[in-house]
Amino acid sequence: MGSNRRSEGRSVSKLSFAQSIPMKTFEVLLNGKKLCTAGVGDHGVLTAIVSSRDCERGKGETRLEVGGYVESTGEHIRWQSRRVRAGDDVRIRIAEAELAWKPSRRERADPTLIAKAEEKYLENAAARLGWKIVKPKKSPSRE
């Protein structure tokens, strides 16, 4: 593919997740303006979420999030994360395409942090349930 080729108003160099077999994509528009074409290829999860959180005194926020998870790399990716408000028109068109826009953010999970979070979760659950966790004794190192 040449860098001069254009697709959906973006140069191919700004696109990612290209494959010869069409993949599921989400074309996301806000008030008629295209925000992104999101796609993760064959093995992954693609999400488009509008969420609203209300707090006391009517304060809160409504957000549009477009993201996903790429199984092959273990990356969480995001195309959009923005506030939306009453009256906004959010449209999500489910399509198939060979190209998707490059995500604005990529994060690979840290296995050490995941293990610590899982351990903390289990400790909290055990305390809540009145259980006692018995950890195996560490054997002396063989040096």
N, C-alpha and C positions, 0 to 999 in steps of 0.2 A: 504494500500500500504506500502510495506516495504521500508526503506531508501536505501536498496541495489539495488532496481530495477532501471534500467537505461532507459532513453528514449532520443533519438537523441543526445547522447553524454553528457547528463547532468543528474545528480541524481534527482530523483523525489522531494527531499527536496528543490531543487532550482527551481522547477516548481510551477506555480500557476494557478488559474483559471481552476482547474480540475472539470470536470463534466461527468456524465455517458452518456449523449447524446452528440454526436460530435458537436463542435462549428466551426464557420468559423475562420480560422487562416490565417495569412500571414507568409510564410516562406521567409525570406529576405536573399539574398546572395550578397556579394560584391566581385567581381573578383574570383568567385568560392568558397569563404569561407562563410559558414553559419554564419550570424550575430545573428539571433534570429528566434524564432517561436512566433509570437505575436497573442494573442487572448483575448477577453474580456467577453466571455460568451454570454448569451442570450440577455441581454439588455444593449447595449452600442454601441459605435462608434469606429471603428478601422481604422487607417489611415497609409498610407505609402506615403510620399511626397518627391520628388526631386525638389528642388527649386534653382533658379539661380538669383543672384542679381548682376548687373553690375553697377559699379560706374565710375566716371571720371577717365581718364588715364588707362582704362582697368583693374583697380583693382576691385575686387568683390569676391564673393564666391558662390560655389555651395554646397548645403547641402542635406543630406539624413536624414529624420526624420521618425521614426516609433513610433506611439503612439496611444492614444485613450482616451475614456471617459467611465467610468463605471457608468451607471445610478443609480444603487442601492446604491452606496456609495458617489456619487458626486465627484469622483476623476478623475483628469487628470493624465494619466500614460504615461510613455515613456520607450521604449526599446533601441532606438538608436537615437543619434543626433551627426552627424559627417560630416566633410567636405569630399566631393568627388571632383574628377577633371576629366578633359577631358581624355577619354580613359578608364575610369573605367567602368566595366560591372556590372550594378545593375539589379538584377532579383528578382521579387516578384512572388511567387507561391501561388495562392489562394487554400487553402486546407480545409479539415475538420479534426479535431482532438479532443481528449478528454483532452489533456494537452497543455498548453502554457507555455513559459518560464516566469519566474518572471520578472516583469518590473524593470529597473534600477532606476526609479524615480517615486514617487507618490506624488501628491499634491491635497489637498482638498481646494476648493475655500472658501475664507472668506466672509460670507454674508455681513458683514459690509463694506468691501472694494468694493464688487460688488455694493451695494446700493450707495456708494459715487461716484463710477465711472459712474453709470447710471445718477445720479443727475448732475454731471459735464458735461456729454454728452448732457443732455437736456438743461442745461444753455448755453453751447456753440452753440447748434443748434438754440436756441431762439435768441441769440445775432446775429448770422449770418443771420437769417430770419427777424430780426427787431421786434420780438415778445417780449412781456412782460410777465414774469411768476409771477403769483399772488399765493403766498404761504398761506395756511390757518394759521390763527392766533392760536398760542398755547393757550390752555385753562389753567387757573391756576390749579396747582396740588391740589388734594384733600388729604391733609395729616392731 
